[in-house]
């Protein structure tokens, strides 16, 4: 089972089971089983500068899990009332963002690979770049 | 558009568009858009020993894309008539396996992270561990 811990309203920390043996480690995420949505798309970011800040936007209606499957980074999440920063530094630990949440990703290690598992198609009109609208 | 090159019958090399800017790089894969199936699950393998061989099985009826999103590894694919080994060494280049294909993954670098994007739920009965059945 996936472990879940609330960070702020709209954001949970999730830890997926890690299947290890003498060959190495494996983490699997299946739609409607390990996450409560069908996986419509994934994306991954890499070769991110250590001073770069990614994100800096919110979505009104997207569910996604963000994982740092290699290296580490920090993710700031803010629902307009509460704001927290979480370090992602183990491959099976992610943030499940399922509300109207402002997010910023920063402090990437050189080798960091962030993987996002998302419930909806890409829609550029769904991005909200004005923090003042988050509440 | 995704570039496609046939490796053997049932296996294509695919190169996904990479979106880079001054923050870093991003690759997105959306079901029924960048791949010709709905994404039912993903999995990723890491911390794999350099002498380990993963895979060593076939599936009768699964479509999946294997990518090495960090580091590199070699993937051997065999459809019973033709056999080829492909090095995956760039984050946006993958193998699309969509036939009855024996596969072995090997020569992992210490930092390698292999990501699989799959069209079906996990089913242990779908694994074929007898190479003699592949044809």
Interface residues (C-beta under 8 A of the other chain):
Chain A: X20 X22 X23 X24 X25 X26 X27 X28 X29 X30 X31 X33 X34 X38 X39 X40 X41 X42 X43 X44 X45 X46 X47 X48 X49 X52 X53 X54 X69 X70 X91 X108 X111 X113 X115 X117 X121 X122
Chain B: X20 X22 X23 X24 X25 X26 X27 X28 X29 X30 X31 X33 X34 X38 X39 X40 X41 X42 X43 X44 X45 X46 X47 X48 X49 X52 X53 X54 X69 X70 X91 X108 X111 X113 X115 X117 X121 X122
